[in-house]
Amino acid sequence: MYDCLARLASVALQYGTPLETVGSLLSDVKVEPFGIVTGHPTIHFCSSLPDAIGQHLLSLDQDAPHPHENRRSQLP
């Protein structure tokens, strides 16, 4: 099941779905297993594995520079 979920998320991102949208759709999904998360710098609790993945994607989106920022710095 999680392999299917990962493939869907991957295809959605490859076809231009914003990372924030994919992360938000996965966040707050409530199924087992759930609980305390150890070893992650920003996620401390998740309500399911999809929730943990969604939270991680959202944390990446917040840390990532805007896609056009690198291009602006390279312009003459």
N, C-alpha and C positions, 0 to 999 in steps of 0.2 A: 504494500500500500504506500509506504513512504517513498519507494522508488518512483512510483507513478506521480506522487506529489512533487518530487524533485524534478522530474521530467517536465511536468506542466509549468512549474515556476521557471525553469530554464528556457523553455520555448517562449513563454510570455515575455521574459526579459530580452530574448534575442529578437523578438518582433516589436520591441520598442515600448512595452508596458513599463511605466516608471517603477523604479525600485521601491519607492514609497507605497505605491498601490499594491504591489505583490506582498510586501511586508505587512501592510495593514490588513490585507485579506487573510493572512495566515495568523496574525496576532489574535489573541483571545479565543482561539479554538479550544474547547474544553473536552478532552478525552484522556484516558490513562495512557501512559504514565504521566504524572504531574508531580511537581514539588520543587524543592530547593535545588538551585543550580550552583555547582561549585566549579571553580576554575575559569570562569568567564569574567572579564573586567566590568561589564555593565549589566549583565543579566543575573539576577539573584533568585528569581522564582519564575516558573513557567507553569501554565495550565495544561500543556501538552507539548509533544515534540514539534508539531507545526507552529505552536505559539513561540517556542524557543527559536525556531528558524526565522519566523516573522520578526521577532524582537532583534535578532542578530542582523537581519537585512536592514531594518530601520536604523540600527546603530551604525551600520556601514554608510548608509545614506547621509546621516548627520555628519560623519567624519570626512566624507569625500568632498573634494572641492567641486564647485560648479563646473560642468563639462567645458564651458567656454572660457573659464579663467586661464587655463594653460594656453589657449590660443591667443588670448588678449596679451599675455606677457611675451609672446613670440612675435607679435606684430611690430613693424618698424616704427 
